[in-house]
């Protein structure tokens, strides 16, 4: 008999069901109590997941997403922060810089002052800041070009509306000397806004994925706290 093969969707449903069945063997608890890490590791083992994988996944929740700056509902910035339970050594900092250069495809510039370390490339900045618990790594960036296009497009759109209203009030909106400029302003506004959307399409998601991966790598390298 031919061995049955399962699709990716089947695999996800199977593991989800296996995890659900595993939780039934755990002691009853209220929603406020939640699950301990040990309980999650036990569930993971029952579906074939290594304890280290569960631990790293759980600690990845320590990655904090900064508020996303937006213009007219469009994201123009991305930020992530992670608190480590250790201080990055000089070697670790150098390896982090190498990783940043590889992931973001930029050499960037390095600066250190009074215990504060930073790697920057334009509006993209990664800062290592000492705290009482250890080092906090903050990553942030903004798409200045897209912001400029959005601002320009909005200004042109407002101008087109203003000219249209004046033309409607004076009854001259249909005249070539008025209709032409209004159409031109509208076209330029649409072009500027379209350019902004094209620049931002996928940009925020890509930067968020890159920052999340860097933060999770840092967490994976940090030993768990007892």
N, C-alpha and C positions, 0 to 999 in steps of 0.2 A: 504494500500500500504506500502511495506517495505521501511523504511527510507534508503536513499542512504548513503553509507559510502565512505570516501575518503582515499586514501593512503597517505603516507608521501610525495611522489613526488607531488601528487595532491595538498596537503596542501601548499607546497612551491610555486607552480605555482599560486594558488589562492591568497595567500597573496601578492605575487609579483605583480600580476595583480591589486589587490585592491590598493596597494601603488601607482602603475602607474596611476590608475584612480583618486586617491586622488590628485596627483600633478597637474592634469589638472585644478583643481579649484583654484590653487594658482596663484598669479599675475605673469605675464611674467617677465622673468629676463634673463640676459646674463649669459653664463657659468662662467664668472669671478666673478659674484656676489655671486653665490652659494645660499644656503638656511640658514636661521637663525635657531637657536635651537628651537625657538618658532614654526617655520614652520614645522620642523621635528616632534615636539611633536603633532602638529595638524594632520599631516598625520598619525602618530601612533595611535592617538585616533580614527581615522576613521576606522582603522582595528583592534581595540580592544586592543591596547597596552597602558599600563600605562605610564604616563609622566616620572615617576622615572626610568622606564626601558630604555626609549629613552635617558634620560639624562646620565645615567650610561654608556650606549653603546657609546654615543657620546664622553664622556670623556675618554673612554678606548682607543681612538685613540691617547691619550697623551703618551701611552706606546711606547717607542722608542726601536727598535731592533738594537743592536750593530752589527757592521760588523762581519760576520761569518768567523772565521779563517779556512782555508782549507789547506789540503795537497793533491796535485794531484787531486783536485776537490772534495775531500771527506771532509765534515765538521768535524772538531775536537774540536770546541768550540761553545758556545752559550752565548748570553748576552742580557739582557733587562734592561731598565732604565725608571724610572717614576719620574716626578717632582711633588711633592705635594705642595699644597697651605697652608701648616701648618707644624708645628714642631711636630714630634712624641713625645708624652708624655712617661714617664717611663713605665706606664701601657701598652700603645700601643706597645712599643718596646718589652716588655715581651711577649705580645700576638703574635707579629710577630715571635719571636723566637720559640714559641710553634708551630706555623703554619709551620715554616720552618722545624722543626724537624719531624713533622707529614708527610709533603709532600715529603720530601727527605729521610725519614727513617734513619736519622742520628742525633746523639746528637750534634755534632759539638762543637766548642769553641767560647766563647764570649769575645770580647775585646772592651774597650772604652778608648779613649785618646784624650784629647783636643777637645771634642765635636764630635769626630768621633766614630761611633759605627759600629761594624762588627761582623757577624756570619760567621764562616768558617768551612768547613769540607774538608780537602785535597785541591784540586783545585777549589772546589765550594765555592764561596764567595758572601756574601750579605752585602753591605755597605750602611750606612745611613750617608749622608753628608749634613751639613747645607749650604744653599745658601741664597741669599738676598730675595728670594721669599718664601722659606720654606725648607723642607728637600727633598733631592733627594735620591732615593733608587736605587742603582745599583746592579745588579745580574750578575755574570759571572762564567763560568766554562770551563774547558778544559779536554779532555779525554787523559791523558798522556799515558796510557797503549796502546791505539790505535795508538797514534803518534809513539810510540816506535816500534810497529809491522810494521807500514807503512815504517818507516825509515829502519828497518832491511830488510824487503822484497824488498825495492827498492835497497838497497846495494847489496843484493844477486843477484837480477836480473841484475844489472849492471855488477857484477863479472861474471855471466854466459855468458852475451853477449861478454864481453872482452875476456874470454877464448875461446869462439866460434870463434871470429874474428882471434885470434892468431892461433887457430887450422886450420882455413880455409886458412890463409896465408901460413902457413908452410906445409899444406897438411896432417896434422896429426889428423884432426877432427874426422875421422872415427876410429881411434885407440882406443881400450878399455881404455887405460890409460888417454885419453882425453875425450872421449864421456861419460864415467861414471861420472867423476866429474861435467861435464857440466849439465848432467841430474839431478844429485844430487842438484846442486845449483839452478837449475830451479824449482825443486820440493820444496825445502825449501823456495824459494822466493814466490811461489804460496801459500804455507801453511801460511806464515807470512802475506801476503797481504789478504788472505782469512780470517784469524783470525781478522785482523783489520776491515774488512768490516762487519764481524759478530758482533763485539763489537759495531760498530757505527750504525748498522742497527736499526733504530727506536730510538737510544739514543738521537740524536739531537732534533728530533721531540718531544720526551717525556719531555726533559728538557725545551724546548721552551714553551710547554703547561703549565708546572708547573710554570715557571716564569711569564707567561702571566696571569695565574690565580691569583697568589699572587699580581701582580701589579694591576689588576682590583679590587681585594678585597680592596686594600689600597685606590684606587680611590673612590670606593663605600662608604667607611667610611668617606671620606672627603667632607665637605659641599661645594656646588657649590659657586664660586666666583661671586659677583654681578658685 
